[in-house]
Each structure stands twice: as C-alpha cells, then as structure tokens.
Amino acid sequence: MSKAKVAVLDYGIGNVRSLTNALIKIGAEPFLTSERSLILGSDVLILPGVGAFGMGMKNLNERNLIPVIHEFVATGKPFLGICLGMQLLLEESEEFGYTKGLRLIKGKVVKMPLKSGSDVKLPHVSWNEIREPSKNRWNETFLTGTLKSSNFYFVHTFVAAPNNPEDILALTNYGGLDFCAAVQNKNVYGTQFHPEKSGELGLQMLKMFIKKSTEKNDE
C-alpha cells in the first residue's frame, strides 16, 4: 500500500515540525503547502495552528486558502484541524472581538468559562483525559480503541462550543469544567489537544486517522 499523502496547510501559524515528524514516524507522506493543486491532490488535509483566532483567519484569507479548504472538504476526503485549527472550523470566535470562522461546524469559540472560585489558571496547559460524550460515539472514528484514562496534551485558553451535541466527538475536564476536546461532522474533524505532542497514544491516534482515511479513499 502506498503512503498516504498528507497536506499540512502552510499559513504562517505555529511550528509544524513536530506534526510533520509525527506523520513521517507513522508512515505517512506529509508536505507543508499552500498550493491549491497539491492540497486538492492530497489524501488528507491537516490544519494546524497555535495562536489567536483572528490572526489565523487573516492569514488564511490573505493566502486565499478559505475557498480551497471548502473545495477540499467538498471532495469528501478527511480534513483535520488541530488546536487553533480545530477552533477555526467553527462559525465565529469571541477572542479579541468577533471574528468569522470557516463555518464548517456550527457553533462558536468562547473563553473557557472556569467555575467561580476555581484555583486553576488560564491558559490551560496540561495533560488531560478525554472521554466519549455518549456511548459508542467513537465507533468507526479515529478514536476507536482509545482507552479510558488516556491523557493528551492541551495548551489553550479558548474552547469550541458546537451548537449540535452530535458534532462533539470527545470531552475533557479542567477545573471542574467539561468542554469539547474533539469535533466531527462528516469528513471534518478537529482536536483541541495536540496528538503530535501526546506521546505514543497521540501517534496511535494519528495512525488510526490516516488508516481510516486511506480505507475510505480506497472504497
């Protein structure tokens, strides 16, 4: 079987070296690009990102990548947003004022509403367990086989709040607050955590994502 061609979107946000290294380690063929033909010719598209929502959307817009992303999604091939990349999937964000997102997942991005009197601080930088929001939600997804008490690496201040509970793929808890840790709507996926920085479990998750993506593309 040939290696899966994974386009990692180059839009000037975040250090992607750890992500490309992780993809190489699991047997994929990653390449950093902002070229439409290369993006549409890939098996999988990944939108990474660390930083502010507004800057992310500004950079995507300046590079004319927003219509390319929508064109890729329309092919039915898998699209994964990581950290800021997941937040950009939503309709809007309240970070530093209102900013319109990619509108691939209905909902908005809000500052993590920690409970009053909580002694935890923002940004949320820690390893946390993820869990299914409902029984069997992970069946036939790249989280299939993820065990209870599996911890992944988070670093963020804002969180995704999807309108439709069915779009929530995973939950986690920080400071007594349950929040969305992963999303899915058809072929659009996102993780608030960084699988590429989450050790062996993160690598296994990425490998499962690529495997399932390749299987669907071969159907």
PyMOL commands that set and color helices and strands:
alter all, ss='L'
color gray80, all
select helices_A, chain A and resi 17-25+36-40+53-62+66-74+84-87+165-167+195-197+199-218
alter helices_A, ss='H'
color red, helices_A
select strands_A, chain A and resi 5-9+29-33+44-47+79-82+90-93+99-100+105-111+124-131+151-156+158-162+168-174+177-185+188-191
alter strands_A, ss='S'
color yellow, strands_A
deselect
rebuild
show_as cartoon
